[in-house]
């Protein structure tokens, strides 16, 4: 390239306008970014909605003292699966992520009678509180309660829909 041609190119005015192809590319990238951001926000909203329930409670003995280390088993009455947990040092237990259905809860600890509560119906978003009082006896002795009082949600003010 000769110096004259180079000088002619350099002396041409600079055009600050982007090309049409560049503008289309920027619009496409902006659209994709907005689409991904929108989907991400929708996923966050859907995660905030709870389609499960929670059962929590405290296990005490007849004197009112908390019972740590008690074995809690929850059984889905319609599907048959079970989940287990153990009470903490304060006698509390929590079982989360339970699908809305009918359950039975069994509480066992050596030196106490086994306590069973059946027919516990959980609704979507419900946080049920189910406390137990264990009585002294053998594990083989069972106390079964099949018709309890309706569950009242006292943990929070949320209302779930079925």
LOKOL-212957 format. One line per 4 residues: their letters; for each residue x, y negated, z negated of N, C-alpha, C, O, CB. Coordinates in nm, 4 decimals. Last residue first. Glycine has a CB too. Layout:
<pts>
a) X Y Z X Y Z X Y Z X Y Z X Y Z  ...
</pts>
This chain:
<pts>
xxxx) -5.4679 2.6615 -4.8462 -5.4588 2.7982 -4.7924 -5.4794 2.7937 -4.6448 -5.4759 2.8975 -4.5788 -5.5614 2.8926 -4.8578  -5.2702 2.4084 -4.9959 -5.3832 2.4494 -4.9120 -5.3613 2.5897 -4.8636 -5.2476 2.6319 -4.8425 -5.4022 2.3544 -4.7929  -5.1846 2.2709 -5.3199 -5.1569 2.3464 -5.1983 -5.2831 2.3787 -5.1234 -5.3920 2.3766 -5.1808 -5.0830 2.4733 -5.2305  -5.0962 1.9820 -5.4874 -5.2070 2.0690 -5.4544 -5.1751 2.1371 -5.3234 -5.1419 2.0704 -5.2254 -5.3406 1.9909 -5.4463
xxxx) -4.8878 1.8652 -5.7553 -4.9092 1.9012 -5.6147 -5.0289 1.9944 -5.6002 -5.0586 2.0746 -5.6888 -4.7833 1.9676 -5.5562  -4.8101 1.7903 -6.0074 -4.9419 1.7468 -5.9624 -4.9718 1.7805 -5.8179 -5.0697 1.7312 -5.7619 -4.9551 1.6008 -5.9814  -4.6586 2.0552 -6.2042 -4.6540 1.9334 -6.1241 -4.7942 1.9041 -6.0736 -4.8862 1.9832 -6.0943 -4.5534 1.9468 -6.0057  -4.7159 2.2444 -6.4048 -4.5772 2.2055 -6.3825 -4.5637 2.0781 -6.2997 -4.4702 2.0007 -6.3200 -4.5036 2.3175 -6.3148
xxxx) -4.9644 2.3495 -6.4335 -4.9301 2.2399 -6.5237 -4.7885 2.1876 -6.5012 -4.7451 2.0960 -6.5710 -4.9452 2.2848 -6.6670  -5.2224 2.5004 -6.2903 -5.0898 2.4511 -6.2548 -5.0588 2.3313 -6.3423 -5.1190 2.2249 -6.3276 -5.0811 2.4139 -6.1035  -5.3785 2.7733 -6.4254 -5.3795 2.6284 -6.4179 -5.2373 2.5833 -6.3906 -5.1437 2.6235 -6.4596 -5.4359 2.5641 -6.5487  -5.5471 3.0657 -6.3411 -5.4185 2.9981 -6.3520 -5.4358 2.8480 -6.3350 -5.5005 2.8021 -6.2408 -5.3198 3.0525 -6.2482
xxxx) -5.8150 3.1915 -6.5438 -5.7652 3.1371 -6.4174 -5.6365 3.0592 -6.4402 -5.6184 2.9953 -6.5438 -5.8711 3.0470 -6.3513  -5.7313 3.4543 -6.7784 -5.7919 3.3248 -6.7482 -5.7389 3.2746 -6.6149 -5.6281 3.3114 -6.5757 -5.7631 3.2220 -6.8609  -5.7258 3.7992 -6.6637 -5.6817 3.6850 -6.7429 -5.7593 3.5602 -6.7068 -5.8423 3.5608 -6.6160 -5.5332 3.6612 -6.7238  -5.7718 4.1075 -6.6459 -5.8590 3.9935 -6.6163 -5.8210 3.8789 -6.7078 -5.8771 3.8634 -6.8162 -6.0097 4.0307 -6.6336
xxxx) -5.5780 4.2888 -6.7262 -5.6173 4.2846 -6.5854 -5.7047 4.1652 -6.5514 -5.7101 4.1259 -6.4349 -5.6895 4.4107 -6.5490  -5.3096 4.3694 -6.9167 -5.4153 4.2689 -6.9074 -5.4515 4.2577 -6.7602 -5.3674 4.2216 -6.6780 -5.3702 4.1291 -6.9675  -5.1742 4.6238 -7.1053 -5.2115 4.5828 -6.9697 -5.3274 4.4855 -6.9774 -5.4309 4.5151 -7.0372 -5.2487 4.7055 -6.8820  -4.9140 4.7328 -7.2813 -5.0276 4.6433 -7.2989 -5.0582 4.5878 -7.1608 -4.9779 4.5133 -7.1047 -4.9980 4.5278 -7.4043
xxxx) -4.7750 5.0480 -7.3533 -4.8015 4.9415 -7.2559 -4.9228 4.8609 -7.2972 -5.0228 4.9163 -7.3429 -4.8223 4.9999 -7.1153  -4.5076 5.2312 -7.4806 -4.6379 5.1725 -7.5091 -4.6575 5.0538 -7.4158 -4.5689 4.9697 -7.4008 -4.6496 5.1293 -7.6591  -4.2477 5.2765 -7.4103 -4.3492 5.3613 -7.3478 -4.4901 5.3083 -7.3735 -4.5820 5.3371 -7.2969 -4.3372 5.5046 -7.3992  -4.0987 5.1097 -7.5710 -4.1129 5.0743 -7.4297 -4.2246 5.1539 -7.3640 -4.2896 5.1047 -7.2717 -3.9814 5.0976 -7.3554
xxxx) -4.2592 5.0625 -7.8911 -4.1756 5.1396 -7.8013 -4.2008 5.0954 -7.6569 -4.3100 5.0494 -7.6237 -4.2025 5.2907 -7.8182  -4.2710 4.7456 -8.0668 -4.3178 4.8811 -8.0371 -4.2191 4.9496 -7.9449 -4.1084 4.9003 -7.9233 -4.4586 4.8787 -7.9733  -4.3858 4.4170 -8.1170 -4.2893 4.5200 -8.1516 -4.3508 4.6570 -8.1246 -4.4675 4.6813 -8.1554 -4.2451 4.5072 -8.2999  -4.5017 4.2294 -7.8385 -4.5244 4.2869 -7.9712 -4.4259 4.4009 -7.9929 -4.3880 4.4714 -7.8994 -4.6715 4.3369 -7.9868
xxxx) -4.4531 3.9210 -7.6665 -4.4239 4.0635 -7.6821 -4.4502 4.1068 -7.8259 -4.4252 4.0329 -7.9211 -4.2776 4.0942 -7.6423  -4.6315 3.7056 -7.4818 -4.5933 3.7277 -7.6201 -4.5762 3.8781 -7.6376 -4.6723 3.9540 -7.6252 -4.6998 3.6689 -7.7206  -4.5702 3.5070 -7.1891 -4.5990 3.6348 -7.2517 -4.5577 3.6300 -7.3982 -4.4629 3.5608 -7.4353 -4.5269 3.7496 -7.1782  -4.6958 3.2751 -6.9460 -4.6167 3.3058 -7.0643 -4.6612 3.4397 -7.1216 -4.7760 3.4805 -7.1045 -4.6299 3.1938 -7.1701
xxxx) -4.6957 3.1463 -6.6471 -4.7489 3.2661 -6.7110 -4.6537 3.3055 -6.8232 -4.5464 3.3611 -6.7996 -4.7669 3.3831 -6.6081  -4.7762 2.8966 -6.4320 -4.7049 2.9211 -6.5575 -4.7733 3.0387 -6.6250 -4.8922 3.0334 -6.6566 -4.7038 2.7934 -6.6508  -4.7340 2.8491 -6.0829 -4.8103 2.9040 -6.1945 -4.7209 2.9241 -6.3161 -4.6049 2.9636 -6.3040 -4.8761 3.0366 -6.1545  -4.7493 2.6443 -5.8452 -4.6448 2.6719 -5.9422 -4.7140 2.7164 -6.0697 -4.7488 2.6342 -6.1546 -4.5527 2.5467 -5.9665
xxxx) -4.8462 2.6700 -5.5030 -4.8789 2.6766 -5.6451 -4.7543 2.7056 -5.7282 -4.6661 2.7810 -5.6870 -4.9857 2.7837 -5.6705  -4.8108 2.6809 -5.2300 -4.7643 2.5620 -5.3014 -4.7887 2.5644 -5.4508 -4.7545 2.4682 -5.5195 -4.8290 2.4425 -5.2449  -5.0846 2.8945 -5.1830 -4.9725 2.8235 -5.1205 -4.9392 2.6985 -5.2003 -5.0275 2.6198 -5.2341 -5.0054 2.7866 -4.9739  -5.1690 3.0845 -5.4793 -5.2036 3.0078 -5.3603 -5.0784 2.9379 -5.3070 -4.9788 2.9243 -5.3781 -5.3155 2.9046 -5.3915
xxxx) -5.1916 3.4029 -5.6357 -5.1161 3.2798 -5.6101 -5.1600 3.2166 -5.4796 -5.1853 3.2861 -5.3812 -4.9653 3.3080 -5.6069  -5.3436 3.5875 -5.8790 -5.3598 3.5397 -5.7413 -5.2884 3.4060 -5.7274 -5.3196 3.3093 -5.7968 -5.5110 3.5261 -5.7032  -5.2907 3.8639 -6.0615 -5.2504 3.7226 -6.0572 -5.2529 3.6779 -5.9114 -5.1735 3.7251 -5.8300 -5.1072 3.7008 -6.1211  -5.3470 4.1304 -6.1278 -5.4492 4.0463 -6.0638 -5.4171 3.8989 -6.0635 -5.5082 3.8161 -6.0651 -5.5795 4.0662 -6.1312
xxxx) -5.1950 4.1996 -6.4505 -5.2328 4.2326 -6.3127 -5.3349 4.1328 -6.2602 -5.3999 4.0610 -6.3362 -5.2893 4.3758 -6.3046  -4.9333 4.2166 -6.6679 -5.0454 4.1312 -6.6280 -5.0737 4.1570 -6.4825 -4.9858 4.1383 -6.3983 -5.0154 3.9804 -6.6531  -4.7944 4.4061 -6.9256 -4.8270 4.4015 -6.7829 -4.9451 4.3080 -6.7647 -5.0448 4.3178 -6.8362 -4.8588 4.5442 -6.7262  -4.5336 4.4769 -7.1516 -4.6509 4.3925 -7.1218 -4.6707 4.3871 -6.9712 -4.5750 4.3659 -6.8967 -4.6335 4.2480 -7.1801
xxxx) -4.4176 4.7320 -7.3570 -4.4167 4.6773 -7.2215 -4.5464 4.6000 -7.1989 -4.6554 4.6514 -7.2240 -4.3999 4.7905 -7.1150  -4.3187 4.6541 -7.6903 -4.4114 4.7195 -7.5985 -4.4008 4.6521 -7.4617 -4.3782 4.5315 -7.4519 -4.5580 4.7136 -7.6526  -3.9694 4.6445 -7.7848 -4.1002 4.5817 -7.7676 -4.1870 4.6665 -7.6747 -4.1359 4.7412 -7.5912 -4.0851 4.4380 -7.7116  -3.7313 4.7754 -7.7833 -3.7822 4.7368 -7.9150 -3.9188 4.6712 -7.9082 -3.9794 4.6442 -8.0118 -3.6854 4.6434 -7.9822
xxxx) -3.6168 4.6466 -7.4779 -3.6044 4.7502 -7.5785 -3.6489 4.6966 -7.7141 -3.6099 4.5872 -7.7549 -3.4600 4.8021 -7.5853  -3.8512 4.4991 -7.2673 -3.7313 4.4795 -7.3473 -3.7311 4.5852 -7.4554 -3.8340 4.6108 -7.5179 -3.7251 4.3357 -7.4081  -4.0395 4.3843 -6.9878 -3.9859 4.4945 -7.0677 -3.8624 4.4503 -7.1438 -3.7797 4.3746 -7.0928 -3.9528 4.6147 -6.9789  -4.3211 4.2882 -6.8119 -4.2142 4.2400 -6.8980 -4.1706 4.3551 -6.9873 -4.2531 4.4167 -7.0548 -4.2599 4.1167 -6.9826
xxxx) -4.4625 4.2574 -6.4927 -4.4288 4.3490 -6.6018 -4.3099 4.2913 -6.6778 -4.2106 4.2505 -6.6177 -4.3967 4.4928 -6.5479  -4.7252 4.1312 -6.3026 -4.5981 4.1012 -6.3683 -4.5811 4.1976 -6.4850 -4.6722 4.2171 -6.5654 -4.5923 3.9521 -6.4168  -4.8699 4.1507 -5.9833 -4.8673 4.2027 -6.1200 -4.7294 4.1719 -6.1764 -4.6288 4.1847 -6.1067 -4.8988 4.3580 -6.1249  -5.0517 3.9488 -5.7388 -4.9325 4.0045 -5.8015 -4.9630 4.0656 -5.9379 -5.0658 4.0374 -5.9994 -4.8264 3.8973 -5.8158
xxxx) -5.1653 3.8525 -5.4207 -5.2012 3.8993 -5.5538 -5.0834 3.9766 -5.6125 -5.0227 4.0596 -5.5448 -5.3292 3.9877 -5.5493  -5.0479 3.5565 -5.2446 -5.1017 3.6925 -5.2491 -5.1384 3.7255 -5.3932 -5.1423 3.6367 -5.4783 -4.9991 3.7961 -5.1926  -4.8206 3.3605 -5.0779 -4.9523 3.3577 -5.1403 -5.0136 3.4975 -5.1302 -5.0293 3.5508 -5.0204 -5.0447 3.2505 -5.0730  -4.4822 3.4652 -5.1397 -4.5931 3.4384 -5.0479 -4.7259 3.4397 -5.1233 -4.7410 3.5122 -5.2216 -4.5955 3.5421 -4.9334
xxxx) -4.2489 3.3079 -5.3415 -4.3462 3.4169 -5.3378 -4.4571 3.3810 -5.2394 -4.5201 3.2763 -5.2540 -4.4047 3.4447 -5.4796  -4.0289 3.1415 -5.4142 -4.0448 3.1915 -5.2769 -4.1372 3.3131 -5.2704 -4.1069 3.4104 -5.2013 -3.9084 3.2275 -5.2180  -3.9202 3.2316 -5.7509 -3.9623 3.1402 -5.6448 -3.9831 3.2149 -5.5138 -3.9582 3.3351 -5.5040 -3.8591 3.0287 -5.6261  -3.9494 3.2760 -6.0826 -3.9433 3.3542 -5.9590 -4.0030 3.2666 -5.8502 -4.1208 3.2312 -5.8553 -4.0202 3.4929 -5.9717
xxxx) -3.8017 3.2236 -6.3920 -3.8583 3.1589 -6.2736 -3.8410 3.2546 -6.1567 -3.7323 3.3077 -6.1341 -3.7898 3.0199 -6.2445  -3.8132 3.2239 -6.7505 -3.7886 3.2916 -6.6230 -3.8558 3.2114 -6.5124 -3.9539 3.1407 -6.5357 -3.8416 3.4392 -6.6255  -3.6842 3.1747 -7.0848 -3.7549 3.1291 -6.9647 -3.7191 3.2149 -6.8436 -3.6098 3.2710 -6.8353 -3.7220 2.9818 -6.9361  -3.5418 3.2096 -7.3151 -3.6591 3.2951 -7.2953 -3.7384 3.2597 -7.1715 -3.8496 3.3094 -7.1538 -3.7487 3.2874 -7.4147
xxxx) -3.3093 3.0751 -7.3273 -3.4252 3.0055 -7.3839 -3.5551 3.0867 -7.3686 -3.6633 3.0400 -7.4040 -3.4415 2.8688 -7.3167  -3.1332 3.2319 -7.1883 -3.1120 3.2192 -7.3330 -3.2270 3.1476 -7.4036 -3.2410 3.1577 -7.5255 -2.9828 3.1451 -7.3595  -3.3638 3.3822 -6.9472 -3.2388 3.3175 -6.9863 -3.2304 3.3052 -7.1384 -3.3128 3.3627 -7.2095 -3.2269 3.1787 -6.9205  -3.4928 3.6969 -6.8359 -3.5093 3.5687 -6.9036 -3.3742 3.5140 -6.9463 -3.2821 3.5894 -6.9774 -3.6020 3.5829 -7.0253
xxxx) -3.4360 3.8226 -6.5090 -3.4163 3.8362 -6.6533 -3.4346 3.6995 -6.7170 -3.3963 3.5978 -6.6590 -3.2753 3.8951 -6.6866  -3.6115 3.9754 -6.2331 -3.5255 3.8731 -6.2915 -3.5151 3.9013 -6.4400 -3.5785 3.9937 -6.4909 -3.5803 3.7287 -6.2648  -3.7222 4.1250 -5.9246 -3.6912 4.1283 -6.0672 -3.6027 4.0107 -6.1057 -3.5300 3.9547 -6.0237 -3.6229 4.2604 -6.1044  -3.9848 4.2178 -5.7067 -3.8689 4.1325 -5.7326 -3.8464 4.1329 -5.8834 -3.9420 4.1403 -5.9606 -3.8901 3.9854 -5.6773
xxxx) -4.1309 4.4583 -5.4777 -4.1074 4.4019 -5.6104 -3.9860 4.3096 -5.6098 -3.8971 4.3209 -5.5253 -4.0881 4.5137 -5.7133  -4.4014 4.5528 -5.2551 -4.2620 4.5169 -5.2837 -4.2513 4.4529 -5.4216 -4.3489 4.4004 -5.4752 -4.2069 4.4210 -5.1757  -4.6771 4.6026 -5.2017 -4.5992 4.6969 -5.2793 -4.4562 4.6582 -5.3119 -4.3934 4.7273 -5.3921 -4.5969 4.8212 -5.2097  -4.8802 4.4599 -5.0829 -4.7731 4.5110 -4.9966 -4.6771 4.6050 -5.0687 -4.6034 4.6794 -5.0040 -4.6955 4.3961 -4.9387
xxxx) -5.0630 4.3964 -5.2832 -5.1120 4.4366 -5.1507 -5.0041 4.5010 -5.0644 -5.0339 4.5874 -4.9819 -5.1687 4.3166 -5.0783  -4.9209 4.3234 -5.5118 -5.0217 4.4300 -5.5218 -5.0678 4.4800 -5.3852 -5.1079 4.5958 -5.3731 -5.1418 4.3805 -5.6004  -4.5932 4.2749 -5.5665 -4.6982 4.2329 -5.4757 -4.7984 4.3474 -5.4685 -4.7641 4.4569 -5.4238 -4.6414 4.1957 -5.3335  -4.4635 4.2444 -5.8894 -4.4973 4.3352 -5.7794 -4.6115 4.2759 -5.6976 -4.7130 4.2325 -5.7521 -4.5359 4.4760 -5.8331
xxxx) -4.1943 4.1487 -6.0848 -4.3183 4.1048 -6.0205 -4.3419 4.1936 -5.8996 -4.2522 4.2153 -5.8181 -4.3118 3.9533 -5.9792  -4.0446 4.1976 -6.3906 -4.0645 4.2553 -6.2578 -4.1973 4.2043 -6.2045 -4.3004 4.2153 -6.2710 -4.0615 4.4123 -6.2617  -3.8059 4.1038 -6.6202 -3.9312 4.0630 -6.5573 -3.9358 4.1264 -6.4192 -3.8428 4.1114 -6.3400 -3.9437 3.9063 -6.5489  -3.6541 4.1869 -6.9206 -3.6613 4.2179 -6.7773 -3.8007 4.1856 -6.7246 -3.9010 4.2337 -6.7774 -3.6266 4.3673 -6.7510
xxxx) -3.5071 3.9599 -7.1505 -3.6194 4.0466 -7.1147 -3.6215 4.0663 -6.9633 -3.5938 3.9734 -6.8874 -3.7544 3.9866 -7.1643  -3.3093 3.7796 -7.2337 -3.2701 3.9107 -7.1814 -3.3834 4.0057 -7.1493 -3.3580 4.1232 -7.1228 -3.1821 3.9757 -7.2772  -3.4625 3.6184 -7.5195 -3.3697 3.6210 -7.4063 -3.3438 3.7646 -7.3618 -3.3546 3.8585 -7.4406 -3.2372 3.5519 -7.4433  -3.7450 3.5086 -7.6413 -3.6854 3.6401 -7.6204 -3.5943 3.6344 -7.4984 -3.6423 3.6444 -7.3855 -3.7950 3.7492 -7.6027
xxxx) -3.8188 3.2725 -7.9040 -3.7960 3.3053 -7.7635 -3.7227 3.4379 -7.7530 -3.6478 3.4760 -7.8430 -3.7161 3.1936 -7.6929  -4.0592 3.3207 -8.1650 -3.9196 3.3026 -8.1230 -3.9049 3.3426 -7.9766 -3.9708 3.4358 -7.9304 -3.8229 3.3862 -8.2125  -4.3101 3.3852 -8.2484 -4.2956 3.2621 -8.1707 -4.1539 3.2347 -8.1251 -4.1293 3.1369 -8.0545 -4.3437 3.1468 -8.2505  -4.3530 3.6263 -8.3608 -4.3245 3.5170 -8.4539 -4.3102 3.3832 -8.3820 -4.2995 3.2791 -8.4468 -4.1977 3.5468 -8.5324
xxxx) -4.3819 3.7956 -8.1428 -4.5012 3.7641 -8.2240 -4.4779 3.6490 -8.3209 -4.5729 3.5809 -8.3594 -4.5449 3.8867 -8.3020  -4.1683 3.6395 -7.8921 -4.2142 3.7526 -7.9721 -4.3318 3.7066 -8.0582 -4.3760 3.5922 -8.0477 -4.0985 3.8098 -8.0607  -4.1931 3.5135 -7.5541 -4.1743 3.4975 -7.6986 -4.2132 3.6270 -7.7690 -4.2818 3.7123 -7.7126 -4.2583 3.3778 -7.7533  -4.1010 3.3857 -7.2474 -4.1306 3.5083 -7.3192 -4.0967 3.4849 -7.4662 -3.9861 3.4421 -7.4992 -4.0510 3.6300 -7.2603
xxxx) -4.2369 3.1568 -7.0194 -4.1502 3.1778 -7.1347 -4.1966 3.3041 -7.2051 -4.3165 3.3271 -7.2208 -4.1522 3.0548 -7.2316  -4.2356 3.1007 -6.6592 -4.2948 3.1207 -6.7904 -4.1892 3.1371 -6.8968 -4.0692 3.1323 -6.8699 -4.3857 3.2406 -6.7895  -4.3404 3.0832 -6.3172 -4.2446 3.0574 -6.4239 -4.3141 3.0803 -6.5565 -4.4370 3.0793 -6.5646 -4.1869 2.9130 -6.4150  -4.3683 3.1385 -5.9767 -4.4176 3.1770 -6.1091 -4.3059 3.1496 -6.2075 -4.1909 3.1874 -6.1849 -4.4628 3.3281 -6.1139
xxxx) -4.4561 2.9733 -5.6762 -4.3565 2.9985 -5.7807 -4.4285 3.0417 -5.9071 -4.5348 2.9897 -5.9410 -4.2689 2.8722 -5.8074  -4.5187 3.0228 -5.3223 -4.5571 2.9843 -5.4581 -4.4435 3.0205 -5.5533 -4.3481 3.0887 -5.5161 -4.6902 3.0541 -5.5012  -4.4974 2.8883 -4.9865 -4.4809 2.9914 -5.0873 -4.5248 2.9368 -5.2225 -4.5628 2.8204 -5.2352 -4.3344 3.0406 -5.0925  -4.4704 2.6939 -4.8094 -4.5682 2.7955 -4.7744 -4.5605 2.9112 -4.8725 -4.6111 3.0200 -4.8449 -4.5464 2.8448 -4.6310
xxxx) -4.4189 2.3522 -4.8428 -4.3959 2.4829 -4.9017 -4.5078 2.5779 -4.8628 -4.6256 2.5469 -4.8805 -4.3846 2.4726 -5.0543  -4.2564 2.1139 -4.6542 -4.3838 2.1774 -4.6816 -4.3575 2.3184 -4.7310 -4.2832 2.3945 -4.6690 -4.4745 2.1782 -4.5561  -3.9965 2.0602 -4.5936 -4.0495 2.0014 -4.7158 -4.1849 2.0617 -4.7519 -4.2238 2.0603 -4.8687 -4.0617 1.8501 -4.7008  -3.9622 2.1720 -4.3481 -3.9000 2.2390 -4.4621 -3.9548 2.1854 -4.5928 -3.9590 2.2574 -4.6926 -3.7484 2.2223 -4.4581
xxxx) -4.0931 1.9879 -4.1894 -4.1531 2.1199 -4.2045 -4.0908 2.1970 -4.3198 -4.1579 2.2786 -4.3831 -4.1390 2.1990 -4.0758  -3.9177 1.7717 -4.2095 -4.0532 1.7586 -4.2615 -4.1146 1.8959 -4.2830 -4.1813 1.9186 -4.3840 -4.1403 1.6752 -4.1663  -3.6945 1.8791 -4.0791 -3.6849 1.8371 -4.2183 -3.8210 1.8242 -4.2828 -3.8386 1.8617 -4.3987 -3.6111 1.7062 -4.2284  -3.7941 1.9130 -3.8234 -3.7531 2.0309 -3.8996 -3.7418 1.9971 -4.0475 -3.7766 2.0792 -4.1323 -3.6192 2.0859 -3.8472
xxxx) -3.8311 1.6467 -3.7505 -3.9473 1.7351 -3.7643 -3.9125 1.8602 -3.8440 -3.9935 1.9077 -3.9236 -4.0013 1.7745 -3.6265  -3.5627 1.5635 -3.7372 -3.6522 1.5042 -3.8366 -3.7759 1.5913 -3.8576 -3.8210 1.6078 -3.9709 -3.6937 1.3627 -3.7937  -3.4773 1.7210 -3.5202 -3.4133 1.7364 -3.6503 -3.5023 1.6798 -3.7615 -3.5157 1.7409 -3.8675 -3.2762 1.6668 -3.6509  -3.6361 1.6173 -3.3152 -3.6512 1.7568 -3.3561 -3.5909 1.7805 -3.4936 -3.6484 1.8531 -3.5748 -3.5861 1.8496 -3.2538
xxxx) -3.5306 1.3521 -3.3074 -3.6718 1.3779 -3.3368 -3.6957 1.5207 -3.3831 -3.7681 1.5429 -3.4801 -3.7565 1.3493 -3.2147  -3.2636 1.4046 -3.2333 -3.2930 1.3385 -3.3596 -3.4381 1.3632 -3.4008 -3.4651 1.3923 -3.5173 -3.2652 1.1878 -3.3490  -3.3055 1.5157 -2.9787 -3.2424 1.5956 -3.0841 -3.2711 1.5352 -3.2211 -3.3001 1.6085 -3.3156 -3.0901 1.6058 -3.0611  -3.4225 1.2899 -2.8511 -3.4928 1.4180 -2.8585 -3.4362 1.5043 -2.9710 -3.5122 1.5602 -3.0502 -3.4830 1.4925 -2.7243
xxxx) -3.2203 1.0985 -2.8677 -3.3495 1.0724 -2.9326 -3.4287 1.2020 -2.9496 -3.4947 1.2214 -3.0517 -3.4317 0.9703 -2.8506  -3.0234 1.2291 -2.7109 -2.9970 1.1970 -2.8505 -3.1277 1.1743 -2.9262 -3.1444 1.2253 -3.0370 -2.9070 1.0730 -2.8608  -3.1546 1.2359 -2.4639 -3.1196 1.3611 -2.5314 -3.0917 1.3380 -2.6792 -3.1318 1.4183 -2.7634 -2.9978 1.4256 -2.4648  -3.1721 0.9578 -2.4135 -3.2931 1.0393 -2.4233 -3.2645 1.1694 -2.4980 -3.3414 1.2089 -2.5856 -3.3492 1.0695 -2.2832
xxxx) -2.8999 0.8906 -2.3977 -2.9848 0.8294 -2.5003 -3.1119 0.9106 -2.5216 -3.1547 0.9300 -2.6353 -3.0204 0.6854 -2.4617  -2.8261 1.0394 -2.1723 -2.7640 1.0693 -2.3013 -2.8481 1.0118 -2.4151 -2.8658 1.0771 -2.5179 -2.6201 1.0129 -2.3070  -2.9850 0.9092 -1.9805 -3.0023 1.0527 -2.0057 -2.9432 1.0915 -2.1411 -3.0040 1.1682 -2.2159 -2.9365 1.1356 -1.8936  -2.8800 0.6461 -1.9902 -3.0206 0.6715 -2.0228 -3.0447 0.8177 -2.0566 -3.1171 0.8479 -2.1514 -3.1101 0.6301 -1.9068
xxxx) -2.6163 0.6987 -1.9017 -2.6377 0.6439 -2.0360 -2.7821 0.6678 -2.0797 -2.8056 0.7058 -2.1944 -2.6045 0.4924 -2.0394  -2.6709 0.7855 -1.6394 -2.6043 0.8757 -1.7335 -2.6262 0.8293 -1.8775 -2.6519 0.9113 -1.9657 -2.4534 0.8840 -1.7027  -2.7829 0.5560 -1.5277 -2.8627 0.6783 -1.5380 -2.8015 0.7744 -1.6394 -2.8736 0.8375 -1.7166 -2.8746 0.7465 -1.4009  -2.5582 0.3853 -1.5393 -2.6806 0.3521 -1.6149 -2.7691 0.4750 -1.6330 -2.8243 0.4964 -1.7409 -2.7599 0.2405 -1.5433
xxxx) -2.3852 0.5151 -1.3570 -2.3465 0.5001 -1.4970 -2.4678 0.4723 -1.5856 -2.4795 0.5287 -1.6944 -2.2440 0.3877 -1.5117  -2.5326 0.4817 -1.1232 -2.5033 0.6169 -1.1711 -2.4638 0.6134 -1.3194 -2.5050 0.6995 -1.3971 -2.3902 0.6813 -1.0863  -2.5278 0.2070 -1.0880 -2.6551 0.2749 -1.1131 -2.6328 0.4143 -1.1701 -2.7080 0.4588 -1.2569 -2.7372 0.2837 -0.9844  -2.2480 0.0519 -1.2635 -2.3114 0.1139 -1.1463 -2.4419 0.1806 -1.1865 -2.4647 0.2079 -1.3043 -2.2167 0.2169 -1.0806
xxxx) -2.2540 -0.2534 -1.4505 -2.2265 -0.1108 -1.4354 -2.2997 -0.0546 -1.3145 -2.4010 -0.1088 -1.2704 -2.2667 -0.0344 -1.5620  -2.1156 -0.5696 -1.3831 -2.2365 -0.4874 -1.3774 -2.1990 -0.3401 -1.3631 -2.1214 -0.3045 -1.2744 -2.3275 -0.5317 -1.2602  -1.8871 -0.7245 -1.3587 -1.9124 -0.6619 -1.4890 -2.0376 -0.5734 -1.4889 -2.0630 -0.5069 -1.5893 -1.9263 -0.7691 -1.5956  -1.6593 -0.7446 -1.1179 -1.8037 -0.7262 -1.1264 -1.8344 -0.6537 -1.2580 -1.8103 -0.5334 -1.2682 -1.8587 -0.6457 -1.0023
xxxx) -1.4134 -0.9852 -1.0573 -1.4502 -0.8663 -1.1354 -1.6020 -0.8600 -1.1479 -1.6658 -0.9588 -1.1841 -1.3832 -0.8685 -1.2770  -1.3249 -1.0941 -0.7275 -1.3871 -1.1195 -0.8590 -1.4264 -0.9867 -0.9261 -1.4664 -0.8908 -0.8602 -1.5129 -1.2115 -0.8434  -1.0019 -1.0245 -0.5926 -1.1474 -1.0099 -0.5846 -1.2079 -1.0305 -0.7233 -1.1500 -0.9898 -0.8240 -1.1865 -0.8701 -0.5278  -0.7303 -1.0242 -0.6372 -0.7935 -1.1554 -0.6315 -0.9458 -1.1455 -0.6182 -1.0141 -1.2472 -0.6310 -0.7365 -1.2352 -0.5153
xxxx) -0.6637 -0.7599 -0.6160 -0.6557 -0.8223 -0.7474 -0.7292 -0.9553 -0.7468 -0.7854 -0.9944 -0.8492 -0.5094 -0.8421 -0.7893  -0.6878 -0.7226 -0.3402 -0.7740 -0.6487 -0.4328 -0.7781 -0.7147 -0.5701 -0.8839 -0.7238 -0.6324 -0.7261 -0.5042 -0.4460  -0.4880 -0.8896 -0.2431 -0.6269 -0.9147 -0.2033 -0.7234 -0.8435 -0.2996 -0.8276 -0.8982 -0.3356 -0.6511 -0.8672 -0.0568  -0.2607 -0.7709 -0.3498 -0.2944 -0.9071 -0.3921 -0.4388 -0.9396 -0.3571 -0.5061 -1.0098 -0.4327 -0.1996 -1.0093 -0.3269
xxxx) -0.2695 -0.5334 -0.2037 -0.2794 -0.5306 -0.3481 -0.3182 -0.6677 -0.4018 -0.4017 -0.6771 -0.4917 -0.1477 -0.4845 -0.4096  -0.2277 -0.6318 0.0569 -0.3528 -0.5629 0.0225 -0.3738 -0.5620 -0.1291 -0.4845 -0.5872 -0.1766 -0.3520 -0.4179 0.0772  0.0291 -0.7394 0.0241 -0.0818 -0.8257 0.0645 -0.2148 -0.7616 0.0276 -0.3039 -0.8276 -0.0260 -0.0763 -0.8542 0.2156  0.1894 -0.5273 -0.0344 0.1676 -0.6282 -0.1367 0.0511 -0.7182 -0.1020 -0.0181 -0.7677 -0.1910 0.2921 -0.7108 -0.1564
xx) 0.0525 -0.2134 0.0823 0.1356 -0.3332 0.0941 0.0976 -0.4327 -0.0145 -0.0084 -0.4247 -0.0765 0.1207 -0.3975 0.2341  0.0847 0.1161 0.0000 0.0000 0.0000 0.0000 0.0904 -0.1239 0.0000 0.1890 -0.1335 -0.0731 -0.0970 0.0010 -0.1223
</pts>
